[in-house]
Amino acid sequence: MKKNKINSEIFLNFGKNVNDSGSTEVQIALITFRIKNLKVHFDSNKKDHSSKRGLLCMVSKRRKLLNYLKKKSLSRYKYVIKKLSIRR
């Protein structure tokens, strides 16, 4: 239940409505949330190389989505960067 609540909050904050899960901003926010949660996992599991590979794939996908958003709409890109506090 907690995951669904967090997802719906992300959909509301970054999407057009509660059911908007496909827009670029929502996808970036969801990936960022998953990346931040993996930090806790890596603190206790230092040798989990499979998850580190998954983390690198997520970071790469987020980077590609951010580049796409930057080309498409610079104002939305700046809003997402500021709201998620992603250093760029």
PDB file of N, CA, C and O in Angstrom:
ATOM      1  N   MET A   1       0.818  -1.201   0.000  1.00  0.00           N
ATOM      2  CA  MET A   1       0.000   0.000   0.000  1.00  0.00           C
ATOM      3  C   MET A   1       0.861   1.264   0.000  1.00  0.00           C
ATOM      4  O   MET A   1       0.513   2.261  -0.633  1.00  0.00           O
ATOM      5  N   LYS A   2       1.964   1.217   0.700  1.00  0.00           N
ATOM      6  CA  LYS A   2       2.805   2.399   0.798  1.00  0.00           C
ATOM      7  C   LYS A   2       3.370   2.796  -0.566  1.00  0.00           C
ATOM      8  O   LYS A   2       3.460   3.980  -0.891  1.00  0.00           O
ATOM      9  N   LYS A   3       3.750   1.790  -1.363  1.00  0.00           N
ATOM     10  CA  LYS A   3       4.319   2.060  -2.678  1.00  0.00           C
ATOM     11  C   LYS A   3       3.283   2.732  -3.582  1.00  0.00           C
ATOM     12  O   LYS A   3       3.606   3.671  -4.309  1.00  0.00           O
ATOM     13  N   ASN A   4       2.041   2.250  -3.533  1.00  0.00           N
ATOM     14  CA  ASN A   4       0.992   2.855  -4.361  1.00  0.00           C
ATOM     15  C   ASN A   4       0.727   4.292  -3.954  1.00  0.00           C
ATOM     16  O   ASN A   4       0.462   5.140  -4.806  1.00  0.00           O
ATOM     17  N   LYS A   5       0.795   4.579  -2.650  1.00  0.00           N
ATOM     18  CA  LYS A   5       0.576   5.940  -2.167  1.00  0.00           C
ATOM     19  C   LYS A   5       1.674   6.869  -2.675  1.00  0.00           C
ATOM     20  O   LYS A   5       1.401   7.988  -3.109  1.00  0.00           O
ATOM     21  N   ILE A   6       2.904   6.400  -2.616  1.00  0.00           N
ATOM     22  CA  ILE A   6       4.034   7.208  -3.083  1.00  0.00           C
ATOM     23  C   ILE A   6       3.939   7.422  -4.589  1.00  0.00           C
ATOM     24  O   ILE A   6       4.180   8.528  -5.074  1.00  0.00           O
ATOM     25  N   ASN A   7       3.586   6.363  -5.339  1.00  0.00           N
ATOM     26  CA  ASN A   7       3.450   6.503  -6.789  1.00  0.00           C
ATOM     27  C   ASN A   7       2.364   7.502  -7.145  1.00  0.00           C
ATOM     28  O   ASN A   7       2.545   8.313  -8.054  1.00  0.00           O
ATOM     29  N   SER A   8       1.237   7.458  -6.441  1.00  0.00           N
ATOM     30  CA  SER A   8       0.158   8.397  -6.762  1.00  0.00           C
ATOM     31  C   SER A   8       0.568   9.827  -6.419  1.00  0.00           C
ATOM     32  O   SER A   8       0.155  10.765  -7.101  1.00  0.00           O
ATOM     33  N   GLU A   9       1.373  10.006  -5.372  1.00  0.00           N
ATOM     34  CA  GLU A   9       1.884  11.348  -5.055  1.00  0.00           C
ATOM     35  C   GLU A   9       2.802  11.848  -6.165  1.00  0.00           C
ATOM     36  O   GLU A   9       2.742  13.015  -6.553  1.00  0.00           O
ATOM     37  N   ILE A  10       3.647  10.962  -6.669  1.00  0.00           N
ATOM     38  CA  ILE A  10       4.553  11.334  -7.765  1.00  0.00           C
ATOM     39  C   ILE A  10       3.734  11.673  -9.009  1.00  0.00           C
ATOM     40  O   ILE A  10       4.030  12.645  -9.703  1.00  0.00           O
ATOM     41  N   PHE A  11       2.699  10.866  -9.294  1.00  0.00           N
ATOM     42  CA  PHE A  11       1.848  11.132 -10.457  1.00  0.00           C
ATOM     43  C   PHE A  11       1.178  12.493 -10.333  1.00  0.00           C
ATOM     44  O   PHE A  11       1.073  13.227 -11.317  1.00  0.00           O
ATOM     45  N   LEU A  12       0.723  12.835  -9.125  1.00  0.00           N
ATOM     46  CA  LEU A  12       0.070  14.130  -8.920  1.00  0.00           C
ATOM     47  C   LEU A  12       1.045  15.289  -9.046  1.00  0.00           C
ATOM     48  O   LEU A  12       0.725  16.312  -9.652  1.00  0.00           O
ATOM     49  N   ASN A  13       2.246  15.131  -8.470  1.00  0.00           N
ATOM     50  CA  ASN A  13       3.216  16.221  -8.466  1.00  0.00           C
ATOM     51  C   ASN A  13       3.830  16.481  -9.840  1.00  0.00           C
ATOM     52  O   ASN A  13       4.093  17.632 -10.191  1.00  0.00           O
ATOM     53  N   PHE A  14       4.061  15.423 -10.621  1.00  0.00           N
ATOM     54  CA  PHE A  14       4.786  15.597 -11.872  1.00  0.00           C
ATOM     55  C   PHE A  14       3.938  15.323 -13.109  1.00  0.00           C
ATOM     56  O   PHE A  14       4.308  15.731 -14.210  1.00  0.00           O
ATOM     57  N   GLY A  15       2.814  14.644 -12.947  1.00  0.00           N
ATOM     58  CA  GLY A  15       1.981  14.309 -14.088  1.00  0.00           C
ATOM     59  C   GLY A  15       0.824  15.271 -14.254  1.00  0.00           C
ATOM     60  O   GLY A  15       0.671  16.236 -13.505  1.00  0.00           O
ATOM     61  N   LYS A  16       0.013  14.977 -15.263  1.00  0.00           N
ATOM     62  CA  LYS A  16      -1.147  15.815 -15.531  1.00  0.00           C
ATOM     63  C   LYS A  16      -2.323  15.431 -14.653  1.00  0.00           C
ATOM     64  O   LYS A  16      -3.151  16.277 -14.313  1.00  0.00           O
ATOM     65  N   ASN A  17      -2.402  14.139 -14.278  1.00  0.00           N
ATOM     66  CA  ASN A  17      -3.441  13.662 -13.372  1.00  0.00           C
ATOM     67  C   ASN A  17      -2.933  12.423 -12.645  1.00  0.00           C
ATOM     68  O   ASN A  17      -1.767  12.055 -12.787  1.00  0.00           O
ATOM     69  N   VAL A  18      -3.797  11.778 -11.871  1.00  0.00           N
ATOM     70  CA  VAL A  18      -3.380  10.628 -11.057  1.00  0.00           C
ATOM     71  C   VAL A  18      -3.005   9.434 -11.923  1.00  0.00           C
ATOM     72  O   VAL A  18      -2.169   8.624 -11.520  1.00  0.00           O
ATOM     73  N   ASN A  19      -3.598   9.307 -13.093  1.00  0.00           N
ATOM     74  CA  ASN A  19      -3.349   8.154 -13.954  1.00  0.00           C
ATOM     75  C   ASN A  19      -2.224   8.380 -14.957  1.00  0.00           C
ATOM     76  O   ASN A  19      -1.956   7.500 -15.775  1.00  0.00           O
ATOM     77  N   ASP A  20      -1.571   9.512 -14.920  1.00  0.00           N
ATOM     78  CA  ASP A  20      -0.515   9.835 -15.875  1.00  0.00           C
ATOM     79  C   ASP A  20       0.795   9.211 -15.415  1.00  0.00           C
ATOM     80  O   ASP A  20       1.507   9.774 -14.583  1.00  0.00           O
ATOM     81  N   SER A  21       1.105   8.039 -15.967  1.00  0.00           N
ATOM     82  CA  SER A  21       2.341   7.365 -15.583  1.00  0.00           C
ATOM     83  C   SER A  21       3.352   7.336 -16.720  1.00  0.00           C
ATOM     84  O   SER A  21       4.447   6.799 -16.553  1.00  0.00           O
ATOM     85  N   GLY A  22       3.011   7.898 -17.864  1.00  0.00           N
ATOM     86  CA  GLY A  22       3.887   7.792 -19.014  1.00  0.00           C
ATOM     87  C   GLY A  22       4.630   9.042 -19.391  1.00  0.00           C
ATOM     88  O   GLY A  22       5.532   8.993 -20.227  1.00  0.00           O
ATOM     89  N   SER A  23       4.277  10.169 -18.797  1.00  0.00           N
ATOM     90  CA  SER A  23       4.967  11.401 -19.190  1.00  0.00           C
ATOM     91  C   SER A  23       6.422  11.353 -18.722  1.00  0.00           C
ATOM     92  O   SER A  23       6.764  10.661 -17.763  1.00  0.00           O
ATOM     93  N   THR A  24       7.241  12.086 -19.406  1.00  0.00           N
ATOM     94  CA  THR A  24       8.678  12.061 -19.143  1.00  0.00           C
ATOM     95  C   THR A  24       9.001  12.472 -17.718  1.00  0.00           C
ATOM     96  O   THR A  24       9.856  11.864 -17.073  1.00  0.00           O
ATOM     97  N   GLU A  25       8.323  13.504 -17.221  1.00  0.00           N
ATOM     98  CA  GLU A  25       8.589  13.988 -15.870  1.00  0.00           C
ATOM     99  C   GLU A  25       8.280  12.926 -14.822  1.00  0.00           C
ATOM    100  O   GLU A  25       9.030  12.768 -13.859  1.00  0.00           O
ATOM    101  N   VAL A  26       7.181  12.198 -15.005  1.00  0.00           N
ATOM    102  CA  VAL A  26       6.796  11.150 -14.050  1.00  0.00           C
ATOM    103  C   VAL A  26       7.807  10.016 -14.091  1.00  0.00           C
ATOM    104  O   VAL A  26       8.198   9.497 -13.045  1.00  0.00           O
ATOM    105  N   GLN A  27       8.233   9.626 -15.283  1.00  0.00           N
ATOM    106  CA  GLN A  27       9.218   8.553 -15.387  1.00  0.00           C
ATOM    107  C   GLN A  27      10.526   8.935 -14.707  1.00  0.00           C
ATOM    108  O   GLN A  27      11.134   8.109 -14.026  1.00  0.00           O
ATOM    109  N   ILE A  28      10.962  10.176 -14.885  1.00  0.00           N
ATOM    110  CA  ILE A  28      12.195  10.640 -14.240  1.00  0.00           C
ATOM    111  C   ILE A  28      12.035  10.627 -12.725  1.00  0.00           C
ATOM    112  O   ILE A  28      12.949  10.218 -12.009  1.00  0.00           O
ATOM    113  N   ALA A  29      10.887  11.070 -12.232  1.00  0.00           N
ATOM    114  CA  ALA A  29      10.649  11.106 -10.795  1.00  0.00           C
ATOM    115  C   ALA A  29      10.611   9.699 -10.197  1.00  0.00           C
ATOM    116  O   ALA A  29      11.152   9.472  -9.115  1.00  0.00           O
ATOM    117  N   LEU A  30       9.978   8.755 -10.892  1.00  0.00           N
ATOM    118  CA  LEU A  30       9.920   7.382 -10.388  1.00  0.00           C
ATOM    119  C   LEU A  30      11.308   6.738 -10.345  1.00  0.00           C
ATOM    120  O   LEU A  30      11.658   6.063  -9.377  1.00  0.00           O
ATOM    121  N   ILE A  31      12.086   6.951 -11.395  1.00  0.00           N
ATOM    122  CA  ILE A  31      13.437   6.395 -11.417  1.00  0.00           C
ATOM    123  C   ILE A  31      14.286   7.023 -10.320  1.00  0.00           C
ATOM    124  O   ILE A  31      15.070   6.328  -9.675  1.00  0.00           O
ATOM    125  N   THR A  32      14.144   8.319 -10.102  1.00  0.00           N
ATOM    126  CA  THR A  32      14.894   8.996  -9.045  1.00  0.00           C
ATOM    127  C   THR A  32      14.529   8.440  -7.680  1.00  0.00           C
ATOM    128  O   THR A  32      15.404   8.244  -6.837  1.00  0.00           O
ATOM    129  N   PHE A  33      13.250   8.185  -7.456  1.00  0.00           N
ATOM    130  CA  PHE A  33      12.802   7.606  -6.189  1.00  0.00           C
ATOM    131  C   PHE A  33      13.422   6.224  -5.980  1.00  0.00           C
ATOM    132  O   PHE A  33      13.865   5.905  -4.877  1.00  0.00           O
ATOM    133  N   ARG A  34      13.454   5.405  -7.031  1.00  0.00           N
ATOM    134  CA  ARG A  34      14.045   4.070  -6.921  1.00  0.00           C
ATOM    135  C   ARG A  34      15.551   4.147  -6.672  1.00  0.00           C
ATOM    136  O   ARG A  34      16.092   3.341  -5.915  1.00  0.00           O
ATOM    137  N   ILE A  35      16.231   5.106  -7.298  1.00  0.00           N
ATOM    138  CA  ILE A  35      17.672   5.270  -7.110  1.00  0.00           C
ATOM    139  C   ILE A  35      17.978   5.658  -5.666  1.00  0.00           C
ATOM    140  O   ILE A  35      18.910   5.129  -5.060  1.00  0.00           O
ATOM    141  N   LYS A  36      17.195   6.579  -5.119  1.00  0.00           N
ATOM    142  CA  LYS A  36      17.427   7.011  -3.738  1.00  0.00           C
ATOM    143  C   LYS A  36      17.168   5.883  -2.746  1.00  0.00           C
ATOM    144  O   LYS A  36      17.844   5.802  -1.720  1.00  0.00           O
ATOM    145  N   ASN A  37      16.205   5.014  -3.030  1.00  0.00           N
ATOM    146  CA  ASN A  37      15.934   3.896  -2.132  1.00  0.00           C
ATOM    147  C   ASN A  37      17.023   2.832  -2.188  1.00  0.00           C
ATOM    148  O   ASN A  37      17.229   2.115  -1.209  1.00  0.00           O
ATOM    149  N   LEU A  38      17.719   2.717  -3.306  1.00  0.00           N
ATOM    150  CA  LEU A  38      18.793   1.742  -3.405  1.00  0.00           C
ATOM    151  C   LEU A  38      19.996   2.114  -2.544  1.00  0.00           C
ATOM    152  O   LEU A  38      20.795   1.241  -2.202  1.00  0.00           O
ATOM    153  N   LYS A  39      20.142   3.363  -2.193  1.00  0.00           N
ATOM    154  CA  LYS A  39      21.261   3.785  -1.349  1.00  0.00           C
ATOM    155  C   LYS A  39      21.223   3.063  -0.001  1.00  0.00           C
ATOM    156  O   LYS A  39      22.262   2.647   0.511  1.00  0.00           O
ATOM    157  N   VAL A  40      20.044   2.917   0.564  1.00  0.00           N
ATOM    158  CA  VAL A  40      19.888   2.204   1.837  1.00  0.00           C
ATOM    159  C   VAL A  40      20.298   0.743   1.670  1.00  0.00           C
ATOM    160  O   VAL A  40      20.944   0.170   2.547  1.00  0.00           O
ATOM    161  N   HIS A  41      19.923   0.149   0.553  1.00  0.00           N
ATOM    162  CA  HIS A  41      20.268  -1.247   0.284  1.00  0.00           C
ATOM    163  C   HIS A  41      21.780  -1.425   0.194  1.00  0.00           C
ATOM    164  O   HIS A  41      22.322  -2.401   0.712  1.00  0.00           O
ATOM    165  N   PHE A  42      22.458  -0.497  -0.455  1.00  0.00           N
ATOM    166  CA  PHE A  42      23.900  -0.634  -0.634  1.00  0.00           C
ATOM    167  C   PHE A  42      24.678  -0.362   0.644  1.00  0.00           C
ATOM    168  O   PHE A  42      25.817  -0.812   0.770  1.00  0.00           O
ATOM    169  N   ASP A  43      24.103   0.354   1.586  1.00  0.00           N
ATOM    170  CA  ASP A  43      24.783   0.559   2.866  1.00  0.00           C
ATOM    171  C   ASP A  43      24.945  -0.759   3.618  1.00  0.00           C
ATOM    172  O   ASP A  43      25.949  -0.964   4.300  1.00  0.00           O
ATOM    173  N   SER A  44      23.968  -1.648   3.497  1.00  0.00           N
ATOM    174  CA  SER A  44      24.037  -2.920   4.212  1.00  0.00           C
ATOM    175  C   SER A  44      24.548  -4.064   3.336  1.00  0.00           C
ATOM    176  O   SER A  44      24.968  -5.089   3.875  1.00  0.00           O
ATOM    177  N   ASN A  45      24.529  -3.931   2.020  1.00  0.00           N
ATOM    178  CA  ASN A  45      24.969  -4.985   1.105  1.00  0.00           C
ATOM    179  C   ASN A  45      26.020  -4.437   0.152  1.00  0.00           C
ATOM    180  O   ASN A  45      25.726  -4.117  -1.000  1.00  0.00           O
ATOM    181  N   LYS A  46      27.232  -4.334   0.640  1.00  0.00           N
ATOM    182  CA  LYS A  46      28.297  -3.703  -0.127  1.00  0.00           C
ATOM    183  C   LYS A  46      28.737  -4.519  -1.350  1.00  0.00           C
ATOM    184  O   LYS A  46      29.231  -3.950  -2.323  1.00  0.00           O
ATOM    185  N   LYS A  47      28.561  -5.841  -1.308  1.00  0.00           N
ATOM    186  CA  LYS A  47      29.062  -6.690  -2.388  1.00  0.00           C
ATOM    187  C   LYS A  47      27.974  -7.125  -3.368  1.00  0.00           C
ATOM    188  O   LYS A  47      28.158  -8.090  -4.109  1.00  0.00           O
ATOM    189  N   ASP A  48      26.872  -6.438  -3.375  1.00  0.00           N
ATOM    190  CA  ASP A  48      25.770  -6.782  -4.273  1.00  0.00           C
ATOM    191  C   ASP A  48      26.007  -6.133  -5.633  1.00  0.00           C
ATOM    192  O   ASP A  48      25.494  -5.050  -5.917  1.00  0.00           O
ATOM    193  N   HIS A  49      26.785  -6.805  -6.459  1.00  0.00           N
ATOM    194  CA  HIS A  49      27.183  -6.235  -7.751  1.00  0.00           C
ATOM    195  C   HIS A  49      26.048  -6.264  -8.769  1.00  0.00           C
ATOM    196  O   HIS A  49      26.009  -5.422  -9.666  1.00  0.00           O
ATOM    197  N   SER A  50      25.128  -7.210  -8.649  1.00  0.00           N
ATOM    198  CA  SER A  50      23.999  -7.277  -9.581  1.00  0.00           C
ATOM    199  C   SER A  50      23.113  -6.046  -9.437  1.00  0.00           C
ATOM    200  O   SER A  50      22.662  -5.470 -10.427  1.00  0.00           O
ATOM    201  N   SER A  51      22.875  -5.654  -8.199  1.00  0.00           N
ATOM    202  CA  SER A  51      22.049  -4.465  -7.969  1.00  0.00           C
ATOM    203  C   SER A  51      22.781  -3.201  -8.390  1.00  0.00           C
ATOM    204  O   SER A  51      22.149  -2.239  -8.827  1.00  0.00           O
ATOM    205  N   LYS A  52      24.106  -3.189  -8.265  1.00  0.00           N
ATOM    206  CA  LYS A  52      24.864  -2.021  -8.717  1.00  0.00           C
ATOM    207  C   LYS A  52      24.750  -1.859 -10.220  1.00  0.00           C
ATOM    208  O   LYS A  52      24.687  -0.739 -10.725  1.00  0.00           O
ATOM    209  N   ARG A  53      24.722  -2.976 -10.937  1.00  0.00           N
ATOM    210  CA  ARG A  53      24.544  -2.908 -12.383  1.00  0.00           C
ATOM    211  C   ARG A  53      23.154  -2.353 -12.707  1.00  0.00           C
ATOM    212  O   ARG A  53      23.001  -1.536 -13.615  1.00  0.00           O
ATOM    213  N   GLY A  54      22.155  -2.798 -11.966  1.00  0.00           N
ATOM    214  CA  GLY A  54      20.806  -2.281 -12.157  1.00  0.00           C
ATOM    215  C   GLY A  54      20.723  -0.797 -11.870  1.00  0.00           C
ATOM    216  O   GLY A  54      20.029  -0.053 -12.563  1.00  0.00           O
ATOM    217  N   LEU A  55      21.445  -0.371 -10.833  1.00  0.00           N
ATOM    218  CA  LEU A  55      21.486   1.052 -10.491  1.00  0.00           C
ATOM    219  C   LEU A  55      22.092   1.859 -11.632  1.00  0.00           C
ATOM    220  O   LEU A  55      21.575   2.918 -11.989  1.00  0.00           O
ATOM    221  N   LEU A  56      23.180   1.368 -12.203  1.00  0.00           N
ATOM    222  CA  LEU A  56      23.817   2.074 -13.316  1.00  0.00           C
ATOM    223  C   LEU A  56      22.883   2.144 -14.530  1.00  0.00           C
ATOM    224  O   LEU A  56      22.868   3.147 -15.243  1.00  0.00           O
ATOM    225  N   CYS A  57      22.112   1.088 -14.762  1.00  0.00           N
ATOM    226  CA  CYS A  57      21.141   1.111 -15.863  1.00  0.00           C
ATOM    227  C   CYS A  57      20.054   2.145 -15.610  1.00  0.00           C
ATOM    228  O   CYS A  57      19.628   2.841 -16.532  1.00  0.00           O
ATOM    229  N   MET A  58      19.597   2.248 -14.346  1.00  0.00           N
ATOM    230  CA  MET A  58      18.574   3.235 -14.013  1.00  0.00           C
ATOM    231  C   MET A  58      19.100   4.651 -14.172  1.00  0.00           C
ATOM    232  O   MET A  58      18.399   5.524 -14.683  1.00  0.00           O
ATOM    233  N   VAL A  59      20.333   4.883 -13.735  1.00  0.00           N
ATOM    234  CA  VAL A  59      20.935   6.215 -13.863  1.00  0.00           C
ATOM    235  C   VAL A  59      21.072   6.580 -15.338  1.00  0.00           C
ATOM    236  O   VAL A  59      20.828   7.723 -15.724  1.00  0.00           O
ATOM    237  N   SER A  60      21.461   5.613 -16.154  1.00  0.00           N
ATOM    238  CA  SER A  60      21.602   5.854 -17.587  1.00  0.00           C
ATOM    239  C   SER A  60      20.253   6.180 -18.233  1.00  0.00           C
ATOM    240  O   SER A  60      20.158   7.091 -19.056  1.00  0.00           O
ATOM    241  N   LYS A  61      19.225   5.442 -17.860  1.00  0.00           N
ATOM    242  CA  LYS A  61      17.890   5.689 -18.415  1.00  0.00           C
ATOM    243  C   LYS A  61      17.383   7.062 -18.002  1.00  0.00           C
ATOM    244  O   LYS A  61      16.774   7.771 -18.804  1.00  0.00           O
ATOM    245  N   ARG A  62      17.637   7.444 -16.730  1.00  0.00           N
ATOM    246  CA  ARG A  62      17.215   8.769 -16.268  1.00  0.00           C
ATOM    247  C   ARG A  62      17.956   9.863 -17.027  1.00  0.00           C
ATOM    248  O   ARG A  62      17.370  10.888 -17.376  1.00  0.00           O
ATOM    249  N   ARG A  63      19.238   9.648 -17.280  1.00  0.00           N
ATOM    250  CA  ARG A  63      20.033  10.618 -18.026  1.00  0.00           C
ATOM    251  C   ARG A  63      19.473  10.810 -19.443  1.00  0.00           C
ATOM    252  O   ARG A  63      19.376  11.935 -19.932  1.00  0.00           O
ATOM    253  N   LYS A  64      19.107   9.705 -20.092  1.00  0.00           N
ATOM    254  CA  LYS A  64      18.540   9.784 -21.432  1.00  0.00           C
ATOM    255  C   LYS A  64      17.207  10.519 -21.423  1.00  0.00           C
ATOM    256  O   LYS A  64      16.936  11.329 -22.310  1.00  0.00           O
ATOM    257  N   LEU A  65      16.376  10.239 -20.424  1.00  0.00           N
ATOM    258  CA  LEU A  65      15.086  10.923 -20.324  1.00  0.00           C
ATOM    259  C   LEU A  65      15.280  12.414 -20.057  1.00  0.00           C
ATOM    260  O   LEU A  65      14.550  13.242 -20.601  1.00  0.00           O
ATOM    261  N   LEU A  66      16.260  12.758 -19.222  1.00  0.00           N
ATOM    262  CA  LEU A  66      16.534  14.169 -18.950  1.00  0.00           C
ATOM    263  C   LEU A  66      17.036  14.885 -20.202  1.00  0.00           C
ATOM    264  O   LEU A  66      16.659  16.028 -20.459  1.00  0.00           O
ATOM    265  N   ASN A  67      17.884  14.213 -20.980  1.00  0.00           N
ATOM    266  CA  ASN A  67      18.360  14.820 -22.229  1.00  0.00           C
ATOM    267  C   ASN A  67      17.205  15.055 -23.201  1.00  0.00           C
ATOM    268  O   ASN A  67      17.147  16.088 -23.868  1.00  0.00           O
ATOM    269  N   TYR A  68      16.285  14.089 -23.275  1.00  0.00           N
ATOM    270  CA  TYR A  68      15.118  14.238 -24.141  1.00  0.00           C
ATOM    271  C   TYR A  68      14.256  15.407 -23.684  1.00  0.00           C
ATOM    272  O   TYR A  68      13.808  16.214 -24.498  1.00  0.00           O
ATOM    273  N   LEU A  69      14.027  15.492 -22.373  1.00  0.00           N
ATOM    274  CA  LEU A  69      13.195  16.568 -21.842  1.00  0.00           C
ATOM    275  C   LEU A  69      13.848  17.930 -22.058  1.00  0.00           C
ATOM    276  O   LEU A  69      13.165  18.920 -22.322  1.00  0.00           O
ATOM    277  N   LYS A  70      15.163  17.972 -21.946  1.00  0.00           N
ATOM    278  CA  LYS A  70      15.883  19.228 -22.160  1.00  0.00           C
ATOM    279  C   LYS A  70      15.733  19.711 -23.595  1.00  0.00           C
ATOM    280  O   LYS A  70      15.582  20.908 -23.839  1.00  0.00           O
ATOM    281  N   LYS A  71      15.775  18.769 -24.554  1.00  0.00           N
ATOM    282  CA  LYS A  71      15.583  19.143 -25.958  1.00  0.00           C
ATOM    283  C   LYS A  71      14.143  19.566 -26.224  1.00  0.00           C
ATOM    284  O   LYS A  71      13.896  20.478 -27.012  1.00  0.00           O
ATOM    285  N   LYS A  72      13.203  18.907 -25.571  1.00  0.00           N
ATOM    286  CA  LYS A  72      11.789  19.148 -25.842  1.00  0.00           C
ATOM    287  C   LYS A  72      11.283  20.425 -25.173  1.00  0.00           C
ATOM    288  O   LYS A  72      10.606  21.234 -25.808  1.00  0.00           O
ATOM    289  N   SER A  73      11.611  20.607 -23.890  1.00  0.00           N
ATOM    290  CA  SER A  73      11.118  21.771 -23.158  1.00  0.00           C
ATOM    291  C   SER A  73      12.092  22.124 -22.041  1.00  0.00           C
ATOM    292  O   SER A  73      12.170  21.423 -21.032  1.00  0.00           O
ATOM    293  N   LEU A  74      12.824  23.200 -22.223  1.00  0.00           N
ATOM    294  CA  LEU A  74      13.839  23.600 -21.258  1.00  0.00           C
ATOM    295  C   LEU A  74      13.212  24.012 -19.920  1.00  0.00           C
ATOM    296  O   LEU A  74      13.788  23.743 -18.865  1.00  0.00           O
ATOM    297  N   SER A  75      12.056  24.651 -19.947  1.00  0.00           N
ATOM    298  CA  SER A  75      11.423  25.087 -18.698  1.00  0.00           C
ATOM    299  C   SER A  75      10.970  23.901 -17.859  1.00  0.00           C
ATOM    300  O   SER A  75      11.134  23.920 -16.639  1.00  0.00           O
ATOM    301  N   ARG A  76      10.403  22.864 -18.483  1.00  0.00           N
ATOM    302  CA  ARG A  76      10.001  21.669 -17.738  1.00  0.00           C
ATOM    303  C   ARG A  76      11.218  20.928 -17.211  1.00  0.00           C
ATOM    304  O   ARG A  76      11.177  20.370 -16.114  1.00  0.00           O
ATOM    305  N   TYR A  77      12.315  20.917 -17.990  1.00  0.00           N
ATOM    306  CA  TYR A  77      13.560  20.297 -17.564  1.00  0.00           C
ATOM    307  C   TYR A  77      14.092  20.971 -16.297  1.00  0.00           C
ATOM    308  O   TYR A  77      14.457  20.292 -15.337  1.00  0.00           O
ATOM    309  N   LYS A  78      14.134  22.301 -16.293  1.00  0.00           N
ATOM    310  CA  LYS A  78      14.632  23.030 -15.131  1.00  0.00           C
ATOM    311  C   LYS A  78      13.743  22.805 -13.909  1.00  0.00           C
ATOM    312  O   LYS A  78      14.239  22.704 -12.787  1.00  0.00           O
ATOM    313  N   TYR A  79      12.422  22.725 -14.130  1.00  0.00           N
ATOM    314  CA  TYR A  79      11.490  22.480 -13.036  1.00  0.00           C
ATOM    315  C   TYR A  79      11.748  21.111 -12.403  1.00  0.00           C
ATOM    316  O   TYR A  79      11.781  20.992 -11.178  1.00  0.00           O
ATOM    317  N   VAL A  80      11.930  20.086 -13.224  1.00  0.00           N
ATOM    318  CA  VAL A  80      12.155  18.732 -12.714  1.00  0.00           C
ATOM    319  C   VAL A  80      13.479  18.653 -11.965  1.00  0.00           C
ATOM    320  O   VAL A  80      13.551  18.048 -10.896  1.00  0.00           O
ATOM    321  N   ILE A  81      14.524  19.256 -12.518  1.00  0.00           N
ATOM    322  CA  ILE A  81      15.839  19.253 -11.864  1.00  0.00           C
ATOM    323  C   ILE A  81      15.747  19.918 -10.490  1.00  0.00           C
ATOM    324  O   ILE A  81      16.291  19.408  -9.511  1.00  0.00           O
ATOM    325  N   LYS A  82      15.065  21.043 -10.424  1.00  0.00           N
ATOM    326  CA  LYS A  82      14.949  21.777  -9.165  1.00  0.00           C
ATOM    327  C   LYS A  82      14.096  21.011  -8.159  1.00  0.00           C
ATOM    328  O   LYS A  82      14.454  20.913  -6.986  1.00  0.00           O
ATOM    329  N   LYS A  83      12.977  20.470  -8.611  1.00  0.00           N
ATOM    330  CA  LYS A  83      12.031  19.802  -7.717  1.00  0.00           C
ATOM    331  C   LYS A  83      12.623  18.505  -7.152  1.00  0.00           C
ATOM    332  O   LYS A  83      12.386  18.174  -5.990  1.00  0.00           O
ATOM    333  N   LEU A  84      13.383  17.779  -7.957  1.00  0.00           N
ATOM    334  CA  LEU A  84      13.966  16.510  -7.498  1.00  0.00           C
ATOM    335  C   LEU A  84      15.347  16.695  -6.889  1.00  0.00           C
ATOM    336  O   LEU A  84      15.933  15.740  -6.379  1.00  0.00           O
ATOM    337  N   SER A  85      15.867  17.899  -6.937  1.00  0.00           N
ATOM    338  CA  SER A  85      17.218  18.236  -6.461  1.00  0.00           C
ATOM    339  C   SER A  85      18.272  17.297  -7.028  1.00  0.00           C
ATOM    340  O   SER A  85      19.068  16.696  -6.307  1.00  0.00           O
ATOM    341  N   ILE A  86      18.240  17.197  -8.356  1.00  0.00           N
ATOM    342  CA  ILE A  86      19.249  16.421  -9.083  1.00  0.00           C
ATOM    343  C   ILE A  86      20.338  17.387  -9.483  1.00  0.00           C
ATOM    344  O   ILE A  86      20.055  18.424 -10.082  1.00  0.00           O
ATOM    345  N   ARG A  87      21.561  17.070  -9.168  1.00  0.00           N
ATOM    346  CA  ARG A  87      22.631  17.970  -9.587  1.00  0.00           C
ATOM    347  C   ARG A  87      22.919  17.735 -11.042  1.00  0.00           C
ATOM    348  O   ARG A  87      22.939  16.599 -11.515  1.00  0.00           O
ATOM    349  N   ARG A  88      23.140  18.807 -11.739  1.00  0.00           N
ATOM    350  CA  ARG A  88      23.349  18.727 -13.180  1.00  0.00           C
ATOM    351  C   ARG A  88      24.378  19.726 -13.597  1.00  0.00           C
ATOM    352  O   ARG A  88      24.703  19.822 -14.780  1.00  0.00           O
TER     353      ARG A  88
END
